Structures are given as C-alpha cells and as structure tokens.
Amino acid sequence: PLTTDGHAWSVSRYFADPKIATLLRDMVSALDDMGIYVEKIHPESANGQFEIILPPLPPVEAVDTLIHTREVMSALATAAGYRMTLHPKPFAQACGTAAHAHMSISSTNGSKPEIYEPFYAGVLKHLRGIAAFLYSNRASYERVVDRVWAGGRWVTWGTQNRETPLRKIEDSHWELKIMDGLANPYLALAAVLLAGTSGAIAGAKLAWGDCELDPAHLTANDRKELGIATMLPGSLEAALEALRADGDMAK
C-alpha cells in the first residue's frame, strides 16, 4: 500500500508526493483526450484511496464510460508501478471502496415528488433482492456494517444521510450507496431501474419516512415510526435467497 496513511481528504498532504500527483494528472489527461470529462478527483479517507466523479449520462452510456475509465486508470497505474483495486474492503480497519451511483428522475416541468418518489419506493421495496446484484461478491458484505458511511444495514432513505442505502440529495437527485466495484454495473443498474420502474408504474407509496439519523442509533420504536422494518442481507447467500423470494425481480 502507498505510504500516505492519514491523508484523509487532504489534497495538500497527498499531492506532496509528486509521483502520485503526476499519475493522477496523466489519468485525467488521458481520459480527457478520449472525450471523458472528469468532474473531480480527490483523496478519500483510506490509505491510497481516491474518488473520481464522472459526469451525468443516460444509464447505458454512463456505465460504458465507467468501465472505460476504470480500464484506462488501471492500465496507467500498472505502468507506473502501482496496482489499482476496487476491492470493497482492502484494509479491514479503514473505510471500504464503493461505486456510488447518482440518479435523477426527469419529469415535465421539473422534479415532481409524485414522479420520483414511487420510483425510489420501488427500489426500496426490492432492495434486499437487488443486493445480489449490487453486492455480488462475498467480500462485498464486509461493508454491510453500521457507522462507516457505507449505507448501513437498514432498508430506508434519508436526506443527506450517508448511513442509509438511498441518500436524497435534492429533489429527484438521489444517491445509491450500496453498490461496489465488484458488481457488474450493467446488471446492477438494470435491476435498480427494473425495481424503480415497477414502483413508478404501480404508483408505489414512499412508506419510509425521511431518516435524518443513523438508523443504527434509533430505538426500535423510532424505526417503527419511520417504517424501517427490514435489514439488508448480511451475506451473498442471504442476498440470493432474498432475490429468489422476490417474485417480481426473479422472473
């Protein structure tokens, strides 16, 4: 691992190593030459961990761009003598690595709750089964713990709450926090879109209240009042069983 433990979001500390700064610059430059605009790249919490922000695109194009970006960055890292990994938990005592997906549901005359809320209600309704696609590896479930900004273990949502699987950012712009880099993003987003679309067609109600705190810190009665009743699967086997039990998703 890179000897920069503790850089924790500090750009000045991490970029003091000219080799890493040069590598990241070359990555962004190479992607730009290919027509892939990197909105932002910055150091994250764990040792040697960075986050890259790609621009919003239609679903298939977004995934194509993501895969292309990963391949380019991995090749350049290898050429520079490093190894890029998307392992969800490379260091047991540090924050893991995810592949967060931001989604916005367009509707006529702007964002309308009656349009986007049923979509996200559908995602939450089927989230336990969808987990088999989002967390598709046994190692993925090392991130299914509380209090590590990874979306937690409870099926719910919250405005600007990083301890819920779905984080509402603003209006129809929400973030899915429980997908990692080992998932097949084509299958994962297809499952999310299927679940969300089924909710939109059925006019599903967003039965979960806006969870403003870490669900793990709430009392059982607090969770009940917010409609928080189920937890994410704790293993790949449990996720596959939840998928088999979900008649709509397993068809």
Backbone bond lengths (Angstrom), bond angles and torsions (degrees), N, CA, C in turn:
res aa  C-N    CA-C-N  psi(-1)  N-CA   C-N-CA  omega(-1)  CA-C   N-CA-C  phi
1 P - - - 1.465 - - 1.524 111.48 -
2 L 1.313 115.06 153.41 1.461 119.57 179.31 1.522 110.83 -63.03
3 T 1.308 116.60 143.51 1.466 120.99 -177.75 1.524 109.95 -87.45
4 T 1.310 115.63 62.61 1.470 119.97 -179.93 1.520 110.08 -134.21
5 D 1.325 115.71 30.28 1.453 119.30 -176.06 1.528 110.09 -56.85
6 G 1.328 115.08 131.07 1.459 119.55 178.82 1.504 114.04 99.46
7 H 1.360 118.59 4.74 1.465 117.91 -179.23 1.522 110.91 -66.96
8 A 1.357 117.54 -30.65 1.463 124.52 169.46 1.530 115.00 28.94
9 W 1.292 116.25 74.54 1.464 124.04 175.48 1.528 114.13 70.93
10 S 1.319 117.94 2.74 1.466 119.55 -177.10 1.532 110.62 -88.30
11 V 1.333 115.90 107.20 1.459 120.19 -179.50 1.522 110.65 -65.38
12 S 1.310 117.29 -44.70 1.464 120.20 -176.45 1.526 111.32 -64.52
13 R 1.319 117.61 -39.58 1.467 120.47 -179.71 1.521 110.72 -66.83
14 Y 1.346 116.31 -46.89 1.450 118.24 -174.61 1.524 111.61 -71.79
15 F 1.305 117.20 -40.90 1.458 119.84 -175.79 1.528 112.35 -77.72
16 A 1.329 115.83 4.74 1.466 118.76 172.28 1.521 111.04 -69.02
17 D 1.340 117.23 -19.05 1.464 121.73 176.07 1.532 107.35 -88.34
18 P 1.321 118.57 105.97 1.468 120.42 -173.97 1.523 113.86 -62.88
19 K 1.349 118.39 -27.58 1.470 119.98 -178.85 1.531 110.05 -66.60
20 I 1.322 116.65 -41.03 1.459 120.10 -179.48 1.522 110.38 -71.50
21 A 1.308 116.34 -41.88 1.467 119.67 178.59 1.532 110.56 -59.88
22 T 1.331 115.87 -41.64 1.463 120.28 179.53 1.531 111.18 -65.58
23 L 1.336 116.34 -42.77 1.463 120.46 179.60 1.529 111.08 -61.78
24 L 1.315 117.00 -45.44 1.468 120.34 179.94 1.524 110.91 -65.28
25 R 1.317 116.36 -38.99 1.470 119.97 176.65 1.515 111.10 -61.66
26 D 1.347 115.94 -43.55 1.462 120.02 179.85 1.531 111.33 -64.71
27 M 1.314 116.48 -37.49 1.464 120.12 178.02 1.531 111.15 -61.99
28 V 1.325 115.64 -50.04 1.463 120.13 -178.68 1.522 110.45 -63.56
29 S 1.329 116.95 -39.68 1.463 121.17 -179.48 1.524 111.26 -65.72
30 A 1.350 116.07 -43.39 1.466 120.00 -179.97 1.520 110.84 -63.46
31 L 1.313 117.01 -41.95 1.457 120.82 179.09 1.527 110.90 -65.58
32 D 1.329 116.24 -39.91 1.465 120.13 178.66 1.522 111.08 -62.27
33 D 1.328 116.04 -39.47 1.469 119.95 177.85 1.530 111.41 -63.73
34 M 1.323 116.94 -25.20 1.467 121.69 179.25 1.524 112.58 -90.71
35 G 1.320 116.00 2.77 1.457 119.86 179.59 1.514 114.28 86.49
36 I 1.337 117.45 14.20 1.459 121.80 177.53 1.521 108.29 -105.05
37 Y 1.316 115.99 111.57 1.458 120.81 -176.67 1.518 109.76 -89.09
38 V 1.319 117.04 120.89 1.457 122.23 176.49 1.519 108.36 -89.04
39 E 1.323 116.04 114.65 1.459 119.24 -178.45 1.521 112.05 -69.81
40 K 1.332 115.50 -36.64 1.466 118.48 -177.10 1.515 109.20 -164.05
41 I 1.330 116.20 145.26 1.456 121.73 169.55 1.516 107.03 -138.00
42 H 1.331 116.26 131.85 1.470 118.12 -175.67 1.520 109.97 -151.49
43 P 1.345 117.36 155.04 1.461 120.62 177.55 1.517 110.59 -68.01
44 E 1.330 115.12 143.88 1.461 121.24 177.57 1.527 109.88 -106.98
45 S 1.313 116.15 -162.92 1.456 120.61 -171.02 1.530 114.14 -75.16
46 A 1.337 116.86 -44.89 1.467 119.84 -171.54 1.521 112.40 -78.95
47 N 1.311 115.33 166.29 1.451 122.57 -179.56 1.533 110.56 -61.34
48 G 1.343 116.50 121.48 1.459 120.95 178.10 1.512 114.10 71.62
49 Q 1.322 118.50 14.97 1.459 122.03 -175.18 1.533 111.18 -97.70
50 F 1.344 114.08 133.42 1.466 120.37 177.37 1.519 109.35 -130.43
51 E 1.311 115.11 155.72 1.459 121.30 174.22 1.523 108.83 -118.43
52 I 1.336 115.07 135.94 1.462 120.45 177.82 1.522 107.86 -118.16
53 I 1.323 116.26 136.42 1.459 122.46 -178.62 1.526 108.60 -110.51
54 L 1.338 115.45 120.94 1.458 121.27 177.69 1.526 109.77 -102.59
55 P 1.328 118.08 156.28 1.465 121.09 -174.63 1.522 112.17 -73.58
56 P 1.337 117.28 159.16 1.466 121.00 178.25 1.523 111.51 -69.36
57 L 1.336 114.97 136.71 1.459 121.66 -179.34 1.527 108.45 -147.06
58 P 1.333 118.75 163.49 1.469 120.52 171.93 1.527 109.78 -57.99
59 P 1.342 118.19 154.19 1.468 121.37 -169.04 1.522 116.44 -50.11
60 V 1.327 118.64 -54.05 1.466 119.83 -176.26 1.528 110.74 -66.03
61 E 1.322 116.53 -42.04 1.465 120.05 178.78 1.527 110.79 -64.32
62 A 1.317 116.44 -36.53 1.461 120.47 178.68 1.525 111.01 -63.29
63 V 1.335 116.70 -43.20 1.460 119.85 179.73 1.524 110.81 -69.88
64 D 1.331 117.59 -41.04 1.469 120.21 175.53 1.534 110.41 -54.95
65 T 1.329 115.02 -45.46 1.468 120.68 -179.04 1.518 110.88 -64.84
66 L 1.322 116.46 -40.58 1.462 120.90 179.01 1.528 111.26 -61.32
67 I 1.321 117.17 -48.42 1.461 120.82 -179.21 1.523 111.08 -62.84
68 H 1.324 116.44 -44.30 1.465 120.96 179.11 1.531 110.02 -60.19
69 T 1.319 116.30 -43.83 1.465 121.16 -179.31 1.523 111.17 -62.26
70 R 1.302 116.52 -44.77 1.467 120.09 179.64 1.521 111.53 -60.82
71 E 1.331 116.58 -43.42 1.464 120.00 -178.31 1.528 111.20 -64.04
72 V 1.322 116.44 -43.03 1.462 120.67 -179.88 1.528 110.43 -63.81
73 M 1.324 117.14 -47.15 1.461 120.92 -177.60 1.525 111.04 -65.54
74 S 1.330 116.94 -40.09 1.460 120.25 179.80 1.524 111.08 -64.62
75 A 1.335 116.44 -42.54 1.468 120.33 179.66 1.527 111.24 -63.67
76 L 1.324 117.31 -42.78 1.467 120.54 -179.58 1.528 110.71 -68.64
77 A 1.331 117.60 -36.75 1.466 120.19 177.61 1.525 110.26 -64.12
78 T 1.334 117.11 -43.54 1.466 121.12 178.90 1.524 110.95 -62.10
79 A 1.333 116.13 -42.92 1.470 120.30 -179.92 1.523 111.71 -63.17
80 A 1.336 116.31 -28.74 1.469 120.41 -179.67 1.527 112.72 -88.85
81 G 1.341 116.30 1.39 1.454 119.47 177.28 1.510 114.72 94.45
82 Y 1.325 117.49 12.75 1.455 121.88 179.10 1.526 109.95 -116.67
83 R 1.314 116.22 171.44 1.455 121.28 175.16 1.523 108.32 -126.60
84 M 1.323 116.17 125.39 1.451 120.53 176.56 1.527 109.18 -92.63
85 T 1.312 116.96 130.36 1.449 120.50 -179.49 1.525 110.51 -126.32
86 L 1.336 114.99 145.97 1.460 121.84 173.32 1.528 109.84 -110.82
87 H 1.316 116.92 19.13 1.461 120.70 178.35 1.532 108.96 -55.80
88 P 1.332 117.73 132.67 1.460 119.52 -174.68 1.520 114.68 -66.80
89 K 1.315 118.25 -20.64 1.465 119.83 -179.67 1.520 109.58 -148.56
90 P 1.341 117.70 70.32 1.469 119.13 -176.89 1.522 113.95 -67.03
91 F 1.330 116.94 -27.43 1.461 121.39 178.45 1.526 107.89 -125.72
92 A 1.320 116.46 121.17 1.466 121.17 -171.09 1.528 112.75 -58.99
93 Q 1.340 117.21 -34.29 1.459 120.14 -174.80 1.526 113.21 -99.57
94 A 1.332 117.56 10.42 1.467 120.45 -178.80 1.526 109.76 -121.79
95 C 1.323 115.18 169.19 1.459 119.53 178.65 1.525 110.55 -62.53
96 G 1.313 116.01 142.27 1.453 120.62 179.01 1.517 111.94 -83.22
97 T 1.332 114.87 -177.68 1.454 121.57 -177.37 1.525 109.42 -114.49
98 A 1.319 116.20 130.07 1.459 121.96 -178.67 1.524 110.29 -117.73
99 A 1.325 115.19 -177.46 1.462 122.05 172.66 1.524 106.35 -135.22
100 H 1.315 115.09 71.94 1.462 120.57 -175.73 1.529 110.90 -61.89
101 A 1.318 115.37 139.39 1.471 120.98 179.21 1.521 109.27 -117.13
102 H 1.328 115.52 124.08 1.467 120.84 175.65 1.522 108.85 -95.13
103 M 1.319 115.48 135.28 1.462 120.67 -177.73 1.522 110.09 -130.06
104 S 1.319 115.97 141.93 1.465 122.24 173.87 1.519 107.49 -132.58
105 I 1.313 116.76 131.30 1.459 122.51 -178.68 1.520 108.20 -101.30
106 S 1.319 116.23 109.28 1.462 120.88 -177.97 1.527 110.47 -76.70
107 S 1.308 115.67 143.83 1.459 121.31 175.25 1.521 108.74 -149.03
108 T 1.312 116.06 157.98 1.457 121.16 -177.77 1.522 110.44 -59.69
109 N 1.322 115.73 135.97 1.472 121.86 178.45 1.519 113.32 62.56
110 G 1.342 115.76 35.31 1.449 119.72 173.47 1.516 114.48 95.92
111 S 1.324 115.78 -175.60 1.461 121.26 -177.96 1.526 110.41 -74.36
112 K 1.312 115.13 126.60 1.461 120.30 179.46 1.524 109.27 -121.97
113 P 1.337 117.96 124.73 1.468 120.05 179.49 1.514 113.53 -55.31
114 E 1.341 116.99 -34.19 1.464 118.98 -179.01 1.527 111.89 -68.31
115 I 1.343 116.55 -14.49 1.465 121.04 176.61 1.518 110.75 -94.45
116 Y 1.346 117.32 -50.44 1.460 118.44 -172.24 1.529 114.34 -86.26
117 E 1.325 118.38 -27.48 1.459 118.52 -178.97 1.530 112.74 -64.20
118 P 1.352 120.12 -42.96 1.469 118.42 175.72 1.532 112.92 -61.38
119 F 1.333 117.07 -32.62 1.462 120.17 177.99 1.524 109.99 -62.60
120 Y 1.323 116.70 -51.35 1.459 119.33 -178.23 1.525 111.61 -70.52
121 A 1.327 117.01 -27.47 1.463 119.83 173.70 1.521 110.17 -63.60
122 G 1.339 116.75 -39.15 1.456 120.62 176.95 1.517 111.84 -64.07
123 V 1.333 116.60 -39.50 1.469 120.19 177.92 1.519 110.24 -62.18
124 L 1.336 116.81 -46.35 1.463 120.13 -179.40 1.528 111.59 -65.58
125 K 1.325 116.93 -38.59 1.463 120.68 -179.67 1.526 111.12 -58.75
126 H 1.319 116.54 -38.41 1.464 121.02 -175.41 1.536 112.82 -104.21
127 L 1.326 117.27 12.00 1.462 119.76 -169.91 1.530 113.09 -62.94
128 R 1.312 117.78 -35.79 1.465 118.95 -179.10 1.530 110.58 -63.07
129 G 1.335 117.51 -39.89 1.454 120.01 177.17 1.511 112.65 -73.02
130 I 1.334 116.01 -39.17 1.465 121.14 178.84 1.528 111.12 -60.76
131 A 1.334 116.64 -27.82 1.465 120.56 -178.34 1.521 112.31 -55.21
132 A 1.322 117.31 -27.77 1.467 119.91 178.97 1.520 111.55 -63.61
133 F 1.324 117.26 -26.24 1.462 121.63 176.92 1.530 111.40 -91.15
134 L 1.320 116.79 -37.24 1.460 121.10 -176.74 1.526 111.96 -75.69
135 Y 1.320 115.99 -39.77 1.462 123.11 176.45 1.527 106.67 -116.57
136 S 1.316 116.30 82.27 1.466 121.48 -167.75 1.522 114.28 -94.47
137 N 1.324 117.64 2.48 1.460 121.69 -176.79 1.526 108.90 -127.71
138 R 1.305 117.35 149.32 1.468 118.88 178.68 1.524 111.61 -57.26
139 A 1.339 116.53 -35.43 1.466 119.95 179.68 1.521 111.73 -65.32
140 S 1.333 116.67 -23.33 1.461 120.25 -178.62 1.526 111.96 -59.57
141 Y 1.313 116.12 -31.19 1.464 120.10 -173.30 1.523 112.64 -79.72
142 E 1.323 116.75 -1.91 1.456 120.18 170.55 1.528 110.71 -69.25
143 R 1.344 116.68 -16.82 1.471 121.04 178.11 1.528 112.30 -92.54
144 V 1.325 117.90 -10.52 1.458 120.45 -176.88 1.527 109.03 -82.48
145 V 1.310 114.05 71.59 1.463 122.01 179.11 1.520 108.59 -138.34
146 D 1.314 116.04 165.48 1.461 120.99 -179.30 1.528 111.44 -86.21
147 R 1.322 114.69 155.90 1.468 123.50 167.94 1.527 114.35 66.54
148 V 1.341 117.89 31.59 1.467 119.75 176.49 1.525 110.97 -128.82
149 W 1.323 118.33 21.30 1.472 124.32 177.07 1.517 112.51 60.69
150 A 1.333 117.12 24.46 1.457 120.31 -175.24 1.525 112.83 -105.48
151 G 1.312 117.30 10.84 1.451 120.03 -179.36 1.516 113.91 99.23
152 G 1.325 116.29 -4.37 1.454 120.02 174.72 1.508 115.03 66.06
153 R 1.343 114.94 -160.54 1.467 121.12 -176.17 1.522 113.24 -117.46
154 W 1.328 117.98 -7.31 1.456 120.75 -173.96 1.521 111.75 -98.86
155 V 1.323 117.07 140.73 1.463 122.75 177.86 1.517 108.36 -79.86
156 T 1.322 116.45 103.39 1.454 121.47 -179.25 1.519 109.26 -169.98
157 W 1.326 116.56 -174.97 1.458 121.85 177.56 1.528 108.60 -140.80
158 G 1.330 115.49 164.14 1.465 119.54 177.09 1.515 111.14 -162.04
159 T 1.309 116.12 146.02 1.461 120.77 177.57 1.524 109.97 -70.39
160 Q 1.328 115.98 120.07 1.466 123.46 -178.97 1.530 112.33 52.94
161 N 1.323 115.74 33.97 1.460 120.88 -179.15 1.527 109.01 -107.64
162 R 1.316 116.25 110.17 1.463 121.17 -178.72 1.518 113.33 -81.86
163 E 1.308 117.41 -0.37 1.457 120.92 176.45 1.519 111.63 -101.85
164 T 1.328 117.12 16.52 1.462 121.44 173.77 1.524 108.68 -121.14
165 P 1.337 117.93 148.63 1.469 119.72 -178.57 1.521 113.91 -60.19
166 L 1.335 116.20 -34.36 1.462 121.37 175.66 1.519 108.76 -114.09
167 R 1.320 115.94 120.77 1.466 121.20 177.90 1.518 108.99 -106.40
168 K 1.314 117.63 118.88 1.462 120.37 174.96 1.519 108.27 -79.08
169 I 1.324 115.88 127.23 1.463 120.28 -179.50 1.533 109.98 -99.11
170 E 1.320 116.23 -57.19 1.467 120.09 176.08 1.523 108.65 -164.05
171 D 1.325 115.92 127.63 1.465 121.71 179.97 1.535 110.12 51.22
172 S 1.349 117.91 -123.19 1.462 119.90 -176.03 1.526 112.86 -85.14
173 H 1.317 117.68 -1.48 1.464 122.19 -179.86 1.529 108.89 -84.08
174 W 1.335 115.61 107.78 1.459 122.34 179.52 1.525 109.05 -125.09
175 E 1.326 115.29 158.51 1.467 121.33 179.50 1.523 110.02 -117.62
176 L 1.324 115.68 129.28 1.458 122.04 172.98 1.525 107.70 -91.55
177 K 1.330 116.64 116.75 1.454 120.30 -171.29 1.529 113.22 -99.29
178 I 1.324 117.81 -7.46 1.472 118.06 -172.41 1.527 112.16 -109.18
179 M 1.305 116.41 47.98 1.461 120.79 167.95 1.524 107.71 -125.07
180 D 1.327 117.01 137.39 1.463 118.35 -179.79 1.524 111.10 -117.30
181 G 1.314 115.47 179.09 1.455 121.17 -173.35 1.515 114.85 -74.96
182 L 1.332 118.47 -6.62 1.454 121.29 176.83 1.526 112.08 -90.31
183 A 1.323 116.77 -9.67 1.461 120.87 179.04 1.527 110.30 -72.81
184 N 1.329 115.92 150.02 1.463 120.62 167.78 1.526 105.69 -79.17
185 P 1.331 118.86 107.38 1.466 119.27 -172.40 1.520 113.75 -65.80
186 Y 1.322 117.84 -25.52 1.466 119.65 176.52 1.537 109.89 -65.14
187 L 1.341 115.80 -49.18 1.461 119.53 -179.75 1.525 111.11 -68.95
188 A 1.336 116.50 -39.91 1.458 120.29 -177.32 1.527 111.38 -62.51
189 L 1.337 117.09 -49.22 1.459 119.28 -179.18 1.518 111.89 -71.45
190 A 1.330 117.48 -30.13 1.463 119.58 174.87 1.526 110.02 -62.10
191 A 1.336 116.83 -41.52 1.463 120.75 178.35 1.520 111.11 -64.86
192 V 1.334 116.47 -42.12 1.465 120.46 178.43 1.528 111.05 -63.39
193 L 1.334 116.43 -44.35 1.463 120.14 -179.84 1.522 111.55 -66.04
194 L 1.329 117.11 -37.59 1.463 120.40 177.53 1.528 110.29 -63.10
195 A 1.328 116.05 -46.38 1.464 119.97 -179.65 1.527 111.06 -64.28
196 G 1.337 116.02 -45.13 1.454 119.67 -179.69 1.513 112.60 -65.41
197 T 1.317 116.95 -41.36 1.462 120.93 179.74 1.522 111.06 -64.94
198 S 1.325 115.99 -39.48 1.469 118.84 178.30 1.520 110.28 -62.59
199 G 1.321 116.81 -37.16 1.460 120.45 176.73 1.510 112.27 -67.01
200 A 1.340 116.25 -40.04 1.468 120.36 179.57 1.521 110.89 -65.99
201 I 1.339 117.07 -41.78 1.467 120.88 -179.69 1.526 111.05 -65.28
202 A 1.337 115.61 -39.69 1.462 120.27 -177.83 1.523 112.85 -81.92
203 G 1.343 116.52 -8.28 1.465 119.04 -176.65 1.518 111.96 65.69
204 A 1.335 115.96 40.04 1.464 120.86 -176.61 1.523 111.56 -60.07
205 K 1.313 116.05 143.25 1.454 121.73 178.70 1.531 110.04 -88.99
206 L 1.317 115.34 139.47 1.458 119.74 176.19 1.529 107.16 -78.53
207 A 1.329 114.66 84.63 1.458 120.72 -171.61 1.526 113.09 -73.34
208 W 1.309 116.84 -13.67 1.461 121.40 179.42 1.522 109.49 -88.00
209 G 1.315 117.29 134.54 1.455 120.50 175.49 1.510 111.07 -78.14
210 D 1.317 116.21 163.47 1.459 122.11 179.50 1.526 109.39 -68.18
211 C 1.326 115.74 109.19 1.463 120.91 -178.12 1.525 109.23 -86.29
212 E 1.305 117.06 110.41 1.463 121.44 -175.16 1.525 112.95 -90.54
213 L 1.340 117.23 -14.48 1.456 121.66 -177.56 1.524 110.31 -119.09
214 D 1.315 115.80 169.90 1.456 120.97 174.37 1.525 107.95 -62.40
215 P 1.350 118.19 118.93 1.464 119.30 -179.02 1.525 112.99 -55.49
216 A 1.323 117.42 -28.92 1.465 120.77 -179.43 1.524 111.55 -66.24
217 H 1.343 117.21 -21.23 1.466 121.12 -179.44 1.521 112.40 -90.13
218 L 1.328 117.43 -9.49 1.452 120.99 -176.64 1.528 110.80 -81.12
219 T 1.315 115.15 153.75 1.452 119.47 172.92 1.530 108.91 -76.28
220 A 1.313 116.42 164.16 1.459 120.34 178.17 1.521 110.53 -58.79
221 N 1.326 117.62 -36.64 1.465 120.76 179.35 1.522 111.39 -69.76
222 D 1.338 116.86 -38.65 1.471 120.59 176.87 1.524 110.42 -60.82
223 R 1.332 116.21 -43.99 1.463 119.92 179.25 1.525 110.81 -64.38
224 K 1.302 116.53 -39.07 1.462 120.36 179.29 1.518 111.04 -61.94
225 E 1.333 116.92 -41.88 1.461 120.77 179.57 1.523 112.19 -64.40
226 L 1.317 117.22 -29.13 1.465 121.91 178.94 1.529 112.27 -90.52
227 G 1.315 117.34 -0.35 1.456 120.34 -179.55 1.510 113.79 77.06
228 I 1.322 117.71 18.44 1.465 122.15 -179.22 1.516 108.11 -89.31
229 A 1.330 116.95 106.12 1.459 120.25 -172.16 1.516 114.14 -126.60
230 T 1.327 118.18 -17.59 1.464 120.14 -175.46 1.520 110.73 -125.88
231 M 1.332 114.42 158.52 1.456 120.85 -179.97 1.519 109.32 -116.42
232 L 1.312 115.49 157.45 1.453 120.45 174.43 1.523 110.06 -67.11
233 P 1.323 117.67 152.55 1.468 119.24 175.71 1.521 110.52 -58.17
234 G 1.319 115.35 146.33 1.456 119.70 -179.14 1.514 114.31 -95.89
235 S 1.340 116.38 0.64 1.459 120.04 -179.87 1.521 108.48 -155.30
236 L 1.324 116.38 164.99 1.458 120.44 177.77 1.522 110.41 -63.59
237 E 1.313 117.25 -39.05 1.458 120.33 179.60 1.522 110.95 -62.24
238 A 1.334 116.95 -41.05 1.462 120.47 178.40 1.524 111.09 -67.81
239 A 1.333 117.08 -35.56 1.466 120.39 178.29 1.527 110.72 -66.85
240 L 1.327 117.28 -41.71 1.463 120.54 178.19 1.526 110.78 -64.83
241 E 1.315 116.98 -37.46 1.455 120.12 177.19 1.530 110.42 -65.70
242 A 1.343 116.94 -40.21 1.467 120.53 177.30 1.520 110.88 -64.25
243 L 1.324 116.70 -36.47 1.465 120.43 177.59 1.529 110.68 -66.45
244 R 1.329 117.01 -43.56 1.468 119.86 178.63 1.527 111.35 -63.47
245 A 1.319 116.60 -31.38 1.467 121.02 -177.62 1.536 111.79 -80.65
246 D 1.324 117.03 -14.70 1.468 121.40 -178.44 1.537 108.10 -90.24
247 G 1.305 116.17 99.10 1.459 119.88 -174.93 1.508 114.60 -58.10
248 D 1.334 117.60 -38.79 1.463 120.57 -178.62 1.521 112.32 -68.73
249 M 1.326 117.10 -40.42 1.456 120.87 -175.72 1.530 112.10 -82.01
250 A 1.318 117.29 -24.50 1.467 120.70 -174.93 1.521 113.07 -89.60
251 K 1.331 118.72 -3.19 1.453 120.82 -178.47 1.535 111.36 -65.88
